[in-house]
């Protein structure tokens, strides 16, 4: 084994090679005493410690994390960094939430200093919760995009974001110009897309806040830049769906509006997707468009219950989103807790294997990044989280009675939160440590 810049982490390792909904138990790879060998920020090898330690050069450092669970870093496929300061604001449905809380909060991001301060806190909060990759909304201000990309770059995180496009049905202080907004997006693409681990997403907020002219221009720019992403919202709330039907009476459905403006396809990700029909799901699957399932915000705003079984039946790519600040936690463990409950209310089950798949490799696939992140296959970027299964007295007590890995994973998703994150590693180096944060 080439010893060049090798080091390793030892502990209980769990990751996914495929979707458990398709491959069952064979989708999960588990090493009760495993070794993750790292070289130059990437995974060199992963397997049983007894086997790999014997081949590891003696000078290679080994971080001993036995008693901890090592998993790929969590992937948040939909989150609003400007809404960090309005998380847990009381009592509105979606459209009222935007008017009362979101738009006033986003106005402050015209100040680059404010944007930079929030961006730094936001990225640190992601890392504290074990999230190493995020697809995030910024605001209409180019400075908000610059601030978030720079904060992520300094932390070596993989991050996707973009300037919000919004030129109608919003306050004057956030209203964009259809042409100028797209031109600003083009300049941001040139400045940031593909730099280090950063990727750009065209970001029409949602169909009601963009004129047909802006929607058309965004679709054209998406087609002109094949590696760029597009993110938006669709079918989150019944009143929203009705509003879109009034604004676009010729469209078959809400999703049809985006398809008309050439905004579906690979690297196009839509949050929520609650009030879709099977024709919509079929179009998303056929075009390679992905879904971000955002359970905590769907419950908090009373929007509805996502139908994971229907999404899976149509072969849709699905990831998980915290959707902060409509969502109530940055923690992917807390998000899995709520996802389980949403699906139970919808007459469905979320197994622990499927849950952690969605939080890792499923999220990577929804972002078309599974060749780079999402599991510990050789060559993947070495982003991972070290989880403490005894982080709280209750977890420790309950884990003492758990007989299987699946039981222990279920306990983590139902009783776990940010306290379970002992460390978060980015590109093979520790980026956050609980002990360092709480000396």
Wavefront OBJ file of the C-alpha trace (Angstrom):
o trace
v 0.000 0.000 0.000
v 1.383 3.426 -0.976
v 2.141 5.260 2.269
v 2.040 8.734 0.706
v 0.082 10.954 3.128
v -1.959 8.054 4.492
v -3.850 8.175 7.751
v -6.859 6.287 9.058
v -9.823 6.320 11.422
v -10.917 3.210 13.324
v -14.427 2.589 14.604
v -17.755 1.001 13.717
v -18.401 1.856 10.070
v -21.756 1.938 8.290
v -22.341 3.125 4.739
v -24.488 2.309 1.729
v -23.579 0.892 -1.650
v -27.118 1.091 -3.045
v -30.716 1.956 -2.179
v -32.125 -0.464 0.441
v -35.529 -0.134 -1.258
v -33.959 -1.844 -4.280
v -31.205 -4.031 -2.827
v -32.407 -4.827 0.677
v -29.759 -5.853 3.200
v -27.092 -5.993 0.467
v -27.294 -2.200 0.132
v -25.654 -1.643 3.539
v -22.018 -2.375 4.360
v -21.150 -2.697 8.059
v -17.816 -3.215 9.770
v -18.251 -3.607 13.542
v -14.541 -2.880 13.916
v -13.668 -1.046 10.740
v -10.881 1.061 9.334
v -11.322 4.016 7.002
v -8.029 4.740 5.259
v -7.618 8.263 3.904
v -5.213 9.759 1.392
v -5.120 13.391 0.299
v -8.657 14.068 1.467
v -10.183 11.016 -0.215
v -11.067 7.463 0.762
v -8.256 5.082 -0.092
v -9.861 1.962 1.370
v -12.546 0.872 3.806
v -12.912 -2.499 5.462
v -12.308 -4.669 8.543
v -9.693 -3.192 10.861
v -7.951 -6.515 11.464
v -7.335 -6.963 7.755
v -6.410 -3.404 6.830
v -4.237 -2.615 9.864
v -1.923 -5.442 8.891
v -1.308 -3.732 5.539
v -1.154 -0.156 6.792
v 2.367 1.351 6.842
v 3.575 1.689 10.445
v 4.099 5.443 10.118
v 0.434 6.064 9.181
v -1.466 7.697 12.042
v -4.658 5.961 13.195
v -7.365 7.909 15.036
v -9.062 5.462 17.394
v -12.825 6.047 17.535
v -13.895 2.602 18.729
v -17.237 2.822 20.491
v -18.355 5.421 17.932
v -20.286 5.004 14.688
v -18.642 6.373 11.535
v -20.954 7.276 8.642
v -20.642 9.443 5.520
v -21.333 13.113 6.177
v -24.998 14.079 6.064
v -26.329 15.815 2.962
v -28.959 18.542 3.308
v -30.636 18.995 -0.067
v -32.785 22.016 0.833
v -32.098 24.731 3.389
v -32.403 28.550 3.526
v -29.367 30.160 5.114
v -30.983 33.647 5.332
v -33.741 32.142 7.471
v -31.349 31.048 10.228
v -32.533 33.902 12.440
v -36.247 33.229 11.986
v -36.213 29.521 12.808
v -39.009 28.644 15.267
v -41.103 31.720 14.503
v -44.652 31.069 15.609
v -47.703 30.098 13.745
v -48.158 30.699 10.025
v -48.810 28.699 6.894
v -46.457 29.022 3.944
v -47.676 32.190 2.210
v -48.177 34.103 5.460
v -44.795 32.842 6.689
v -43.095 34.412 3.676
v -44.759 37.783 4.203
v -44.476 37.998 7.968
v -41.042 36.503 8.594
v -39.050 35.571 5.508
v -39.095 38.691 3.385
v -38.192 41.080 6.234
v -35.334 38.782 7.295
v -33.990 38.539 3.757
v -33.950 42.329 3.360
v -31.041 42.489 5.807
v -28.808 40.575 3.379
v -28.274 43.655 1.271
v -25.607 44.344 3.907
v -22.522 42.225 3.051
v -21.325 42.264 6.661
v -24.607 40.811 7.878
v -24.549 38.198 5.119
v -21.003 37.166 6.032
v -21.796 36.846 9.748
v -24.870 34.688 9.135
v -23.071 32.592 6.509
v -20.281 31.758 8.941
v -22.704 30.777 11.685
v -24.783 28.752 9.216
v -21.820 26.710 7.951
v -20.579 26.089 11.484
v -24.054 24.943 12.505
v -24.155 22.490 9.599
v -20.812 21.027 10.648
v -21.872 20.858 14.305
v -24.781 18.695 13.166
v -22.678 16.397 10.972
v -23.758 17.929 7.656
v -20.890 18.243 5.188
v -22.801 19.043 1.976
v -25.762 21.377 1.553
v -27.883 22.835 -1.212
v -28.954 26.222 0.113
v -31.031 29.210 -0.869
v -29.443 32.657 -0.560
v -31.398 35.890 -1.241
v -31.850 38.172 -4.256
v -28.633 39.959 -3.270
v -25.457 38.851 -5.039
v -23.566 39.664 -1.832
v -25.518 36.945 -0.018
v -24.239 34.386 -2.511
v -20.662 35.607 -2.267
v -20.833 35.423 1.531
v -22.104 31.855 1.663
v -19.721 30.539 -0.957
v -16.788 32.168 0.825
v -17.809 30.765 4.216
v -18.101 27.257 2.748
v -14.823 27.618 0.835
v -12.945 28.526 4.005
v -14.327 25.376 5.661
v -13.646 23.243 2.534
v -17.293 22.165 2.454
v -19.187 21.061 -0.628
v -21.949 23.591 -1.109
v -24.484 24.495 -3.785
v -26.235 27.858 -3.759
v -27.349 30.718 -5.970
v -28.986 34.092 -6.131
v -32.763 34.028 -5.708
v -34.715 35.187 -8.774
v -37.904 36.997 -7.815
v -39.476 39.789 -9.867
v -43.148 39.832 -8.825
v -45.484 39.105 -5.909
v -42.895 40.180 -3.374
v -41.941 43.397 -1.571
v -40.338 46.138 -3.653
v -37.183 45.910 -1.516
v -36.609 42.323 -2.749
v -37.933 42.634 -6.290
v -35.501 41.703 -9.023
v -35.480 42.699 -12.662
v -36.096 39.752 -15.006
v -33.120 40.474 -17.240
v -30.732 41.953 -14.694
v -31.360 39.131 -12.234
v -30.370 36.506 -14.766
v -27.311 38.512 -15.815
v -26.241 38.751 -12.185
v -26.661 34.976 -11.957
v -24.460 34.547 -15.000
v -21.683 36.594 -13.392
v -21.968 34.570 -10.190
v -21.702 31.331 -12.172
v -18.485 32.591 -13.725
v -17.118 33.616 -10.338
v -18.012 30.557 -8.261
v -19.202 27.481 -10.160
v -16.620 24.701 -9.996
v -14.284 26.642 -7.707
v -12.921 24.294 -5.043
v -16.013 22.281 -3.954
v -18.579 24.945 -4.814
v -21.395 24.590 -7.339
v -23.931 27.121 -8.578
v -27.702 26.700 -8.584
v -30.070 28.909 -10.534
v -32.739 29.763 -7.984
v -36.177 30.958 -9.067
v -37.830 31.118 -5.636
v -41.034 29.526 -6.878
v -43.305 30.036 -9.863
v -45.555 32.711 -8.271
v -42.653 35.106 -7.635
v -41.176 35.033 -11.136
v -42.757 36.505 -14.243
v -42.932 34.381 -17.376
v -40.057 36.473 -18.743
v -37.845 35.650 -15.776
v -38.828 31.971 -15.840
v -37.970 31.788 -19.519
v -34.609 33.483 -19.002
v -33.753 31.157 -16.102
v -34.571 28.099 -18.173
v -32.437 29.384 -21.013
v -29.470 29.980 -18.682
v -29.916 26.487 -17.188
v -29.671 25.000 -20.692
v -26.603 27.100 -21.512
v -24.638 25.782 -18.510
v -24.911 21.961 -18.446
v -23.065 21.548 -15.132
v -25.080 24.135 -13.229
v -27.941 23.231 -10.875
v -31.456 24.608 -10.541
v -33.390 24.655 -7.256
v -36.929 25.736 -6.454
v -40.124 24.746 -4.648
v -43.170 22.927 -5.945
v -46.520 21.808 -4.518
v -45.744 22.495 -0.866
v -49.071 23.948 0.228
v -52.625 23.738 -1.105
v -53.108 27.513 -1.199
v -49.829 27.833 -3.099
v -50.967 25.227 -5.640
v -54.240 27.110 -6.144
v -52.364 30.380 -6.591
v -50.145 28.888 -9.303
v -53.238 27.585 -11.107
v -54.590 31.144 -11.188
v -51.304 32.619 -12.406
v -50.705 29.926 -15.042
v -54.182 28.782 -16.146
v -52.833 27.037 -19.252
v -50.539 24.741 -17.242
v -51.688 21.180 -16.569
v -50.160 21.323 -13.091
v -47.784 23.328 -10.914
v -44.882 21.152 -12.066
v -45.918 21.715 -15.667
v -45.037 25.402 -15.273
v -41.404 24.508 -14.612
v -41.328 22.017 -17.456
v -42.751 24.620 -19.841
v -39.818 26.884 -18.978
v -37.222 24.087 -19.393
v -36.421 23.885 -15.695
v -36.635 20.098 -15.239
v -33.722 17.743 -15.749
v -30.599 16.314 -14.134
v -29.305 18.589 -11.340
v -32.747 20.179 -10.976
v -34.032 19.738 -7.410
v -37.492 20.666 -6.127
v -38.357 20.919 -2.459
v -41.546 19.437 -0.959
v -43.452 17.823 -3.861
v -46.405 17.019 -1.599
v -49.404 17.849 -3.790
v -48.266 16.106 -6.982
v -50.084 13.495 -9.010
v -48.653 10.444 -10.729
v -48.311 12.288 -14.044
v -46.078 14.834 -12.299
v -44.003 12.119 -10.656
v -43.597 10.337 -13.983
v -42.337 13.538 -15.620
v -39.857 14.137 -12.815
v -38.556 10.597 -13.100
v -38.344 10.719 -16.894
v -36.376 13.960 -16.843
v -34.080 12.990 -13.961
v -35.450 15.741 -11.727
v -34.989 15.163 -7.993
v -37.080 15.705 -4.858
v -36.068 17.132 -1.500
v -38.276 15.699 1.255
v -38.535 18.306 4.049
v -40.513 16.716 6.883
v -39.891 19.145 9.728
v -41.037 22.214 7.787
v -43.986 20.336 6.284
v -45.198 19.541 9.789
v -44.317 22.927 11.288
v -46.117 24.908 8.566
v -48.942 22.366 8.302
v -48.294 21.837 4.606
v -49.050 18.138 4.231
v -47.534 14.649 4.171
v -44.967 13.574 1.590
v -45.671 10.308 -0.249
v -42.327 8.492 -0.306
v -43.858 5.237 -1.553
v -45.237 6.967 -4.653
v -41.896 8.659 -5.281
v -40.091 5.325 -5.015
v -42.646 3.577 -7.218
v -41.862 6.084 -9.977
v -38.100 5.768 -9.501
v -37.584 9.339 -8.328
v -34.314 10.520 -6.836
v -35.098 11.625 -3.271
v -32.948 13.400 -0.695
v -33.708 15.011 2.649
v -33.871 18.711 3.450
v -34.010 20.431 6.817
v -35.612 23.487 5.167
v -34.470 25.802 7.952
v -36.103 28.206 8.893
v -39.525 26.652 8.155
v -37.788 23.512 9.339
v -37.071 23.499 13.041
v -33.626 21.893 13.269
v -30.294 21.738 11.456
v -29.960 18.148 12.699
v -30.377 15.401 10.128
v -31.087 12.998 12.995
v -34.010 15.175 14.092
v -35.124 15.373 10.462
v -35.151 11.569 10.217
v -37.264 11.475 13.369
v -39.876 13.701 11.721
v -39.642 11.837 8.418
v -40.553 8.616 10.199
v -43.625 10.269 11.727
v -44.736 11.884 8.456
v -44.647 8.530 6.731
v -46.465 6.782 9.586
v -49.248 9.344 9.267
v -49.299 8.561 5.553
v -49.642 4.814 6.188
v -46.017 4.089 5.309
v -42.902 2.933 7.133
v -39.381 4.341 7.100
v -36.837 1.699 8.007
v -33.598 2.826 9.678
v -31.660 1.597 6.660
v -33.783 3.637 4.254
v -33.590 6.671 6.532
v -29.804 6.802 6.741
v -29.545 6.027 3.042
v -31.653 9.124 2.311
v -29.432 11.218 4.581
v -26.232 10.085 2.842
v -26.055 8.267 -0.496
v -29.661 9.097 -1.401
v -28.931 12.785 -0.986
v -25.762 12.432 -3.057
v -27.707 10.732 -5.849
v -30.392 13.391 -5.825
v -27.622 15.956 -6.373
v -25.844 13.796 -8.980
v -22.787 13.759 -6.727
v -22.726 10.062 -5.794
v -19.485 9.632 -7.729
v -17.858 12.061 -5.283
v -19.659 11.813 -1.926
v -22.254 9.736 -0.100
v -20.342 6.576 0.804
v -16.873 5.200 1.475
v -16.104 3.687 -1.909
v -12.479 4.218 -2.911
v -11.866 7.642 -4.390
v -14.804 9.377 -2.712
v -14.187 12.655 -0.920
v -13.561 11.834 2.741
v -16.454 13.649 4.389
v -17.831 11.771 7.383
v -19.461 12.102 10.781
v -18.472 10.336 14.009
v -21.622 9.606 16.016
v -21.718 8.835 19.731
v -24.461 6.242 20.384
v -24.265 6.986 24.126
v -24.358 10.770 23.872
v -27.226 11.056 26.327
v -28.105 9.004 29.385
v -31.305 7.813 27.727
v -29.526 6.741 24.539
v -26.884 4.899 26.524
v -29.507 3.104 28.603
v -31.643 2.215 25.601
v -28.674 1.075 23.502
v -27.740 -1.393 26.222
v -30.875 -3.357 25.312
v -30.479 -3.114 21.509
v -29.466 -6.416 19.963
v -28.890 -5.441 16.310
v -27.375 -2.675 14.210
v -30.794 -1.852 12.790
v -32.180 -1.320 16.300
v -29.283 0.967 17.167
v -29.740 2.998 13.981
v -33.410 3.387 14.798
v -32.562 4.645 18.269
v -30.196 7.222 16.788
v -32.847 8.572 14.425
v -35.572 8.677 17.076
v -33.628 9.791 20.161
v -30.584 11.445 18.619
v -29.805 15.064 17.817
v -26.767 17.339 17.578
v -25.466 15.974 20.905
v -24.701 12.688 19.141
v -22.222 14.326 16.759
v -18.796 13.802 18.310
v -16.845 14.920 15.226
v -17.392 16.046 11.659
v -14.600 15.489 9.143
v -14.243 17.285 5.817
v -11.829 16.085 3.157
v -10.126 13.781 5.623
v -9.575 16.335 8.378
v -11.600 17.076 11.503
v -13.635 20.236 10.863
v -15.645 20.179 14.109
v -15.140 18.382 17.431
v -17.602 18.325 20.306
v -14.824 18.244 22.895
v -13.096 21.248 21.344
v -16.373 23.186 21.231
v -17.109 22.354 24.877
v -13.758 22.292 26.699
l 1 2 3 4 5 6 7 8 9 10 11 12 13 14 15 16 17 18 19 20 21 22 23 24 25 26 27 28 29 30 31 32 33 34 35 36 37 38 39 40 41 42 43 44 45 46 47 48 49 50 51 52 53 54 55 56 57 58 59 60 61 62 63 64 65 66 67 68 69 70 71 72 73 74 75 76 77 78 79 80 81 82 83 84 85 86 87 88 89 90 91 92 93 94 95 96 97 98 99 100 101 102 103 104 105 106 107 108 109 110 111 112 113 114 115 116 117 118 119 120 121 122 123 124 125 126 127 128 129 130 131 132 133 134 135 136 137 138 139 140 141 142 143 144 145 146 147 148 149 150 151 152 153 154 155 156 157 158 159 160 161 162 163 164 165 166 167 168 169 170 171 172 173 174 175 176 177 178 179 180 181 182 183 184 185 186 187 188 189 190 191 192 193 194 195 196 197 198 199 200 201 202 203 204 205 206 207 208 209 210 211 212 213 214 215 216 217 218 219 220 221 222 223 224 225 226 227 228 229 230 231 232 233 234 235 236 237 238 239 240 241 242 243 244 245 246 247 248 249 250 251 252 253 254 255 256 257 258 259 260 261 262 263 264 265 266 267 268 269 270 271 272 273 274 275 276 277 278 279 280 281 282 283 284 285 286 287 288 289 290 291 292 293 294 295 296 297 298 299 300 301 302 303 304 305 306 307 308 309 310 311 312 313 314 315 316 317 318 319 320 321 322 323 324 325 326 327 328 329 330 331 332 333 334 335 336 337 338 339 340 341 342 343 344 345 346 347 348 349 350 351 352 353 354 355 356 357 358 359 360 361 362 363 364 365 366 367 368 369 370 371 372 373 374 375 376 377 378 379 380 381 382 383 384 385 386 387 388 389 390 391 392 393 394 395 396 397 398 399 400 401 402 403 404 405 406 407 408 409 410 411 412 413 414 415 416 417 418 419 420 421 422 423 424 425 426 427 428 429 430 431 432 433 434 435 436 437 438 439
